[in-house]
Amino acid sequence: MKNTIKFGTDGWRGIIAEDFTFNNVRICSQGIANYLNKKGLSQKGLIIGYDTRFASEDFASAVAEVIAGNDIKPHLCLKPAPTPVISYAATATKAAGAIIITASHNPREWNGLKCRSEEGASVSNEVINEIEKEIAYAAHDGEIKKIALDKALKKGLIDYLDPRPIYFEHLTQLIDVENLRHQKLTVIVDSMYGAGAGYFETILKGGNMKIVETHGERNPFFPGIQPEPIAKNLTTLSQLVVEQKADVGLATDGDADRIGIIDEKGTFLNQHQVFALLCLYLLEVRAERGAIVKTLTSTTMLSRLGQIFGVSVYETPVGFKYVAPLMIQKNAMIGGEESGGYGFRGHIPERDAIVAGLYFLDFMAKTGKTPSQLLDYLYSKVGPHYYDRIDLHIHEGKHQTILNQLTSVSWNTIAGTKVSKIDTTDGFRFLLDDESWLLIRFSGTEPLVRIYAEAGSPEKIRKLLQEGKRLTGL
């Protein structure tokens, strides 16, 4: 049979009942079990978690059955939980890592499987390559070993885990939660029907802060939205912030590793602005020092902050599997990416929308500034930066056509500005003389070509994106 299990920028994803089937999930689990046994990690056990998507708990049970059948003890989460909560549980309990059933921000038809390391981080490309070899073997030649869930539970070969208590306890070491919950703020939370539902309320209740949650129930159809916290999906949150005169809106994606923020005027703060603001918070309010790790799609504002505060800024290809190892290696203060996921030192080298949201609220509380005022303050230091991205669906076979188009022409100017450098680390990034940039790259998880641009004016952004579409022939 054709092996359909390939890991993208963050795990394996597929259409439910087409590629993402119980049989394929079991094959994938067997490959991971083979890898752990070969590396001598089987005695450590494994955390198995899942999100709120259709049948995620059933897929997670199927994973646990195979893991237990291979003499590795699974600790199966009692209920849906955010990816960062499960990831933290892996490192806190000294497990060999975690398997999480989630398709993150993808549309409702999708589900997926993420792997996490002992450090609670996205596993490296080297590990992914080894796991994929084991999966291919399991798919074609290997035996799928499994034990029924009820039987394994009775024998103590599988147990249940609630990862929330150790996570909540850890948060009190990262931030003064007691002080934060007594701030007089009104916060609207959009959980986007995902696994982050109820977390901000649980953490911040009991003080002066008012938390109002929308889309907090489980609904695998994600009616009216795609669970990705970007502007076009947050119109309801924006309206609620304005109608209720709230101080800020926070949105978490399907597995709560990405955050979106709406300011007090109902305006979406884009992911680059949020990344830079979180860096400024750590550097100025918390007086932390340490490296910043960013993907190449992230804002140049971070480089400017690095210059101002004397900290190093490192750049990686897209995907937290590249960011996490460098965060560990450099003991980085923060690592993040353009998609709205940010990880922090002292926590786990993994994206966490809940911690990011708490840090943003603390930034507001410590400075007494609204989100829009914080953005103005940031711009007073680094200058105004504008950003936008368009995603274009492509049909099979179009990928190579676009590649040929991009590689066959010598580009001297883009949108009337001289090209100073072309970076092909991950896609085609055109760095221009006026410090603006245009990037064209293929998604690692979906049939999309993404076109990104950052510049000093909205007009230049429009020109760059139009040029990007022309360059791809789309």
C-alpha positions in Angstrom: 0.0 0.0 0.0 1.1 3.6 -0.5 2.4 5.1 2.7 0.3 8.2 3.2 1.9 9.1 6.6 4.3 12.0 6.1 5.2 14.6 8.7 4.9 18.2 7.7 6.0 21.3 9.6 4.3 20.0 12.7 3.2 16.4 12.6 1.1 14.3 10.2 -2.3 15.5 9.1 -5.0 14.1 6.9 -8.6 14.2 5.9 -10.7 12.1 8.4 -11.8 8.7 6.9 -9.6 9.2 3.8 -6.0 9.4 5.0 -6.6 9.9 8.7 -8.1 6.5 9.5 -7.9 4.2 12.5 -5.7 1.8 10.6 -3.2 4.6 9.6 -3.2 5.9 13.2 -2.3 2.5 14.5 0.5 2.1 11.9 1.8 5.5 12.8 1.7 4.6 16.5 3.5 1.3 15.8 6.3 3.2 14.1 6.7 5.6 17.1 6.7 2.6 19.5 9.4 0.9 17.4 11.5 4.1 17.5 11.1 4.4 21.3 12.0 0.8 21.9 15.1 1.0 19.7 16.2 4.2 21.6 15.7 2.6 25.0 13.0 5.0 26.0 10.2 2.5 26.5 10.5 2.5 30.3 9.7 6.2 30.5 6.1 5.9 29.4 4.3 8.2 27.0 1.6 10.9 27.4 -1.3 10.5 25.0 -3.5 13.6 24.5 -6.1 14.9 22.1 -8.2 18.0 21.1 -11.9 18.6 20.5 -12.1 17.4 16.9 -14.4 14.7 15.7 -13.5 11.3 17.3 -10.1 12.7 18.6 -10.6 10.7 21.9 -11.2 7.5 19.9 -8.1 8.0 17.8 -6.2 8.7 21.0 -7.5 5.5 22.5 -6.3 3.6 19.4 -2.9 5.1 19.9 -2.8 4.1 23.6 -3.8 0.5 22.7 -0.8 0.2 20.3 1.7 1.9 22.6 0.6 -0.4 25.5 0.8 -3.4 23.1 4.5 -2.6 22.7 5.3 -2.6 26.4 5.3 1.2 26.7 2.9 2.6 29.3 0.6 5.2 28.0 -0.8 7.9 30.2 -4.0 8.8 28.4 -5.6 12.2 29.1 -9.0 12.2 30.7 -10.4 14.9 28.4 -9.4 17.2 25.6 -6.4 19.4 26.5 -4.3 22.0 24.8 -1.1 20.8 23.0 1.1 22.9 25.3 -0.5 21.5 28.5 0.1 18.0 27.2 3.6 18.9 26.2 4.4 20.3 29.6 3.0 17.1 31.2 5.6 15.1 29.2 8.5 17.0 30.6 7.0 17.4 34.1 6.4 13.6 34.5 9.7 12.7 32.8 7.9 10.7 30.1 9.6 9.8 26.8 7.4 12.5 25.2 3.9 12.8 24.0 1.6 11.9 21.1 -1.2 14.4 20.5 -4.3 13.8 18.3 -4.9 17.3 16.8 -5.0 19.1 13.5 -4.4 22.4 15.2 -5.9 25.2 13.1 -6.9 23.1 10.0 -10.6 22.9 8.8 -13.0 20.5 10.4 -12.4 17.7 7.9 -8.9 17.3 9.1 -7.3 15.5 12.0 -3.7 14.8 12.8 -1.0 13.5 15.1 1.8 15.5 16.7 4.9 14.1 18.4 6.6 15.8 21.3 10.0 15.0 22.8 11.2 14.5 26.4 11.6 18.3 26.6 8.0 18.8 25.5 9.2 20.2 22.2 8.5 19.5 18.6 10.7 16.6 17.6 13.6 17.4 15.2 13.8 16.5 11.5 16.4 13.8 12.3 13.9 12.1 14.7 11.1 12.5 12.2 13.1 10.8 9.5 13.8 7.9 11.8 10.1 7.6 12.9 8.9 7.8 9.2 11.2 4.9 8.4 9.7 2.9 11.2 6.2 3.8 10.1 7.0 2.7 6.5 8.2 -0.6 7.9 5.1 -1.0 10.0 2.9 -0.2 7.0 4.4 -2.8 4.7 6.1 -5.5 6.7 5.6 -5.1 10.4 3.1 -6.4 12.9 0.7 -4.0 14.6 0.8 -4.9 18.3 -2.1 -3.7 20.4 -4.1 -4.5 23.5 -7.8 -3.6 24.0 -8.2 -0.4 26.1 -10.5 -2.0 28.7 -8.2 -4.9 29.1 -5.1 -2.7 29.4 -6.8 -0.5 31.9 -7.7 -3.5 34.1 -4.2 -4.8 34.0 -2.7 -1.3 34.7 -1.0 -1.2 31.4 -2.7 2.1 30.6 -3.7 4.8 33.1 -5.6 8.0 32.9 -4.0 11.4 33.5 -5.3 14.9 34.1 -2.5 17.2 33.0 -4.1 20.4 34.3 -3.0 20.5 37.9 0.7 20.3 37.2 0.3 22.9 34.4 -1.6 25.3 36.6 0.9 25.0 39.4 3.7 25.7 36.9 2.0 28.9 35.7 2.3 30.4 39.2 6.1 30.0 38.8 6.1 31.9 35.5 3.9 34.8 36.5 2.3 36.4 39.5 -1.1 35.0 38.8 -2.6 36.3 42.0 -1.7 39.9 41.2 -2.9 39.5 37.6 -6.3 38.1 38.5 -6.9 41.2 40.7 -6.4 43.6 37.8 -9.6 45.4 36.8 -9.8 44.3 33.2 -12.5 42.9 31.0 -11.2 40.2 28.7 -13.2 38.5 26.0 -11.9 35.0 25.1 -12.7 33.2 21.9 -11.7 29.5 22.3 -12.8 28.7 18.8 -14.5 25.5 20.0 -11.1 24.2 20.8 -9.1 22.5 23.5 -8.3 25.9 25.2 -11.8 26.4 26.4 -12.1 27.4 30.0 -8.4 27.8 30.7 -8.2 31.6 31.1 -11.3 31.5 33.2 -9.9 28.8 35.5 -6.6 30.6 35.9 -7.9 34.1 36.4 -11.2 33.7 38.3 -11.6 34.9 41.9 -10.4 38.5 41.5 -11.4 41.7 39.7 -10.8 40.4 36.2 -13.9 39.7 34.2 -13.5 36.9 31.7 -16.2 36.4 29.1 -15.8 33.4 26.8 -17.3 32.7 23.4 -17.2 29.5 21.3 -16.2 27.7 24.5 -18.3 24.6 23.9 -17.1 21.5 22.0 -18.3 21.5 18.4 -16.2 19.5 15.9 -18.0 21.3 13.0 -16.5 24.7 14.1 -19.6 26.4 12.8 -19.0 29.6 11.0 -15.2 29.6 11.5 -12.0 27.8 10.9 -10.1 27.5 14.2 -7.2 29.7 13.2 -6.9 32.9 15.2 -6.4 35.3 12.3 -8.4 38.5 11.5 -11.0 37.0 9.1 -11.9 34.3 11.7 -12.2 36.7 14.6 -15.0 39.1 13.5 -17.3 37.9 16.3 -14.6 38.5 18.9 -13.9 41.9 17.5 -17.6 42.8 17.7 -17.9 41.5 21.3 -14.9 43.6 22.4 -16.4 46.7 21.0 -20.0 46.0 22.2 -18.9 45.1 25.7 -16.3 47.8 26.0 -13.7 45.2 26.8 -10.0 45.9 27.3 -8.8 43.2 25.1 -9.8 40.0 23.2 -7.8 36.8 23.2 -8.3 33.9 20.8 -6.8 30.5 20.9 -6.7 28.0 18.0 -8.0 24.4 17.9 -5.2 23.1 20.2 -4.4 26.4 21.9 -0.8 26.7 20.8 -1.5 29.8 18.7 -2.9 33.1 19.9 -4.7 36.0 18.3 -5.3 39.3 20.0 -7.9 42.0 19.4 -7.2 45.5 20.8 -9.7 47.6 22.7 -10.9 49.2 19.5 -11.8 45.8 17.9 -8.7 45.9 15.7 -6.7 42.7 15.1 -3.1 42.9 16.2 -1.2 40.8 13.7 1.1 38.0 14.7 4.3 40.0 14.0 3.1 42.9 16.2 2.2 40.4 19.0 5.6 38.7 18.7 7.4 42.0 19.0 5.3 43.2 21.9 6.0 39.9 23.8 9.7 40.4 23.2 9.4 44.0 24.4 7.5 42.9 27.5 10.2 40.3 28.4 13.1 42.8 27.7 11.7 45.9 29.3 9.1 44.9 31.9 10.7 41.7 33.1 14.2 42.8 32.4 15.1 39.5 30.9 18.0 39.0 28.5 18.6 36.2 26.1 18.4 35.2 22.5 15.3 35.6 20.3 14.6 32.8 17.9 12.4 33.6 14.9 11.3 31.9 11.7 12.3 33.6 8.5 8.6 34.7 7.9 8.7 36.7 11.1 9.0 40.5 11.4 12.3 42.5 11.2 11.1 44.4 14.2 12.7 41.6 16.3 16.1 42.4 14.8 15.6 46.0 15.7 14.7 45.1 19.3 17.8 42.9 19.4 19.9 45.9 18.4 18.3 48.2 21.0 18.6 45.8 23.9 21.8 44.0 22.9 20.4 40.5 22.5 21.1 38.0 19.7 18.4 37.2 17.1 18.5 33.9 15.3 16.5 32.9 12.2 15.2 29.4 11.2 13.1 27.9 8.4 9.3 27.8 9.1 8.2 25.3 11.7 8.7 25.0 15.5 10.7 21.8 14.9 13.4 24.2 13.8 12.8 26.8 16.5 12.7 24.5 19.5 16.2 22.9 19.1 17.7 26.3 18.7 15.8 27.7 21.7 17.3 24.8 23.8 20.8 25.3 22.4 20.9 29.0 22.9 18.8 29.1 26.1 16.6 31.6 24.2 14.4 34.0 26.0 11.6 33.5 23.4 11.0 31.7 20.2 8.2 32.3 17.8 6.8 32.2 14.3 4.6 34.1 12.0 1.6 31.8 12.6 1.0 33.2 16.1 2.9 30.6 18.2 5.4 31.6 20.8 7.4 29.6 23.3 9.2 30.9 26.4 12.3 30.2 28.5 11.5 28.6 31.9 8.5 26.9 30.4 8.8 24.5 27.4 10.4 25.1 24.0 6.9 24.9 22.5 4.2 27.3 21.5 1.7 28.1 24.2 -1.2 30.5 23.6 -2.2 30.4 27.3 1.1 31.6 28.6 1.4 34.2 25.7 -2.0 35.5 26.6 -1.2 35.8 30.3 2.1 37.6 29.5 0.2 40.0 27.2 -2.3 40.7 30.0 0.6 41.3 32.4 2.1 43.7 30.0 -1.1 45.7 30.0 -1.3 45.6 33.8 2.3 46.5 34.5 2.3 49.5 32.0 -1.3 50.6 32.4 -1.5 50.8 28.6 -4.2 49.5 26.3 -3.2 47.2 23.5 -3.3 50.0 20.9 -1.1 52.2 23.2 1.3 49.3 23.6 1.6 49.0 19.8 2.2 52.8 19.5 4.9 52.4 22.2 6.5 49.6 20.2 6.5 51.7 17.0 8.1 54.6 18.9 11.1 52.3 19.4 11.3 50.3 16.1 9.3 52.4 13.6 6.0 51.4 11.9 5.9 48.0 10.2 3.0 46.6 8.2 2.5 43.0 7.2 0.0 40.8 5.3 -0.2 37.3 3.8 -2.3 35.6 1.2 -2.8 31.9 0.9 -3.7 30.5 -2.5 -4.9 26.9 -3.1 -3.0 25.0 -5.7 -3.8 21.8 -7.6 -1.6 18.8 -7.8 1.1 19.5 -10.5 1.0 23.3 -10.0 3.8 23.1 -7.4 6.5 22.3 -9.9 5.2 24.9 -12.4 5.5 27.6 -9.8 9.0 26.4 -8.8 10.1 26.6 -12.4 8.7 30.1 -12.8 10.5 31.3 -9.7 13.8 29.8 -10.6 13.9 30.6 -14.3 14.0 34.4 -14.0 16.6 36.7 -12.6 14.9 39.1 -10.3 16.5 42.6 -10.1 13.6 44.6 -8.8 10.3 43.8 -7.0 7.5 46.4 -7.0 9.9 49.0 -8.2 12.5 48.4 -5.5 15.9 46.9 -6.0 16.4 43.3 -4.7 19.4 43.2 -2.3 19.3 39.5 -1.6 17.3 36.3 -2.5 17.1 33.8 0.3 16.0 30.2 -0.6 16.3 28.7 2.8 12.6 28.0 2.9 10.8 29.2 -0.2 11.9 32.3 -2.1 12.4 35.4 0.1 13.2 38.7 -1.7 15.0 41.2 0.6 14.7 44.7 -0.8 16.8 47.8 -0.5 14.2 49.7 1.6 14.1 46.8 4.2 10.8 45.5 3.0 10.6 41.8 2.0 8.5 39.4 0.0 8.4 35.7 0.6 6.8 32.9 -1.5 6.7 29.4 0.0 4.7 26.3 -0.1 2.7 25.2 3.0 4.1 22.1 4.8 0.7 20.9 5.9 -1.8 22.0 3.3 -2.0 22.3 -0.6 -1.3 26.0 -0.5 1.2 28.5 -1.7 1.7 31.3 0.8 2.8 34.9 -0.1 4.1 37.1 2.7 5.1 40.7 2.8 6.4 43.3 5.3 7.0 46.9 4.5 6.8 50.4 6.0 3.4 51.3 4.5 0.1 49.5 3.7 0.4 50.7 0.0 3.8 49.0 -0.4 2.3 45.8 1.1 -0.4 45.7 -1.5 2.1 46.2 -4.3 4.3 43.4 -2.9 1.5 40.9 -2.6 0.3 41.7 -6.1 3.8 41.2 -7.4 3.9 37.9 -5.5 0.8 36.7 -7.2 2.2 37.7 -10.6 5.5 35.9 -9.9 3.7 32.6 -9.2 1.3 33.0 -12.1 -1.7 32.6 -9.8 
